[in-house]
Amino acid sequence: MARLFVALLLPEEIKDELLKAQKAVRKLNQVEGNFIRRENLHLTLKFLGHIEEALIPPIIEILRLIKADPIELSLHHLGTFPQRNRIHVVWASVMSNALHTLAKDINNALIDLSPSEERAFQAHLTLVRVKKIRREAHFLESLQHIAMKPLSFFAHQFVLMESKLSHEGATYEVMERFEL
């Protein structure tokens, strides 16, 4: 079994800006959690989960059939996802008109091999997987004051990634690239 997801990789300039935002979140000294390492920063289009090895070639063939133009994306602001009434993730939002269409196309193409996620797709870049926050209301207010440069970039491909979990954290490996 392989733990797979479909994603967009990020240019170095975007990673630089995301790491600045992470550093600003760290400086608030209110969050304990896993700060995503530079090499693991990406935008997930679809999480497939644990997939049998025999299904990987058909998944690759299906993804090759997806046709889309390169997509322009831009960084916007920081936000959080709650889970069970507490902050679970700190993220950077990404704005794009065409991104939702690509994510929907990927989801629909793979529906027979990987079920749809329960929640609707929301374009974001995970910065921190939160374990604990001190003074949550103050943290949320402080987060609004962390500005990111409104950088834009074009995605010219998406990738099928394998996630390997270990005690040191996740490592991601590109299995296949698909041009837009």
Secondary structure as UniProt FT lines:
FT   STRAND          2..9
FT   HELIX           12..27
FT   TURN            28..29
FT   STRAND          31..35
FT   HELIX           38..40
FT   STRAND          42..51
FT   HELIX           53..55
FT   HELIX           56..64
FT   STRAND          71..83
FT   TURN            84..85
FT   STRAND          86..95
FT   HELIX           99..109
FT   TURN            110..113
FT   STRAND          124..133
FT   HELIX           136..143
FT   TURN            144..145
FT   STRAND          152..155
FT   STRAND          157..166
FT   TURN            167..168
FT   STRAND          169..179
//
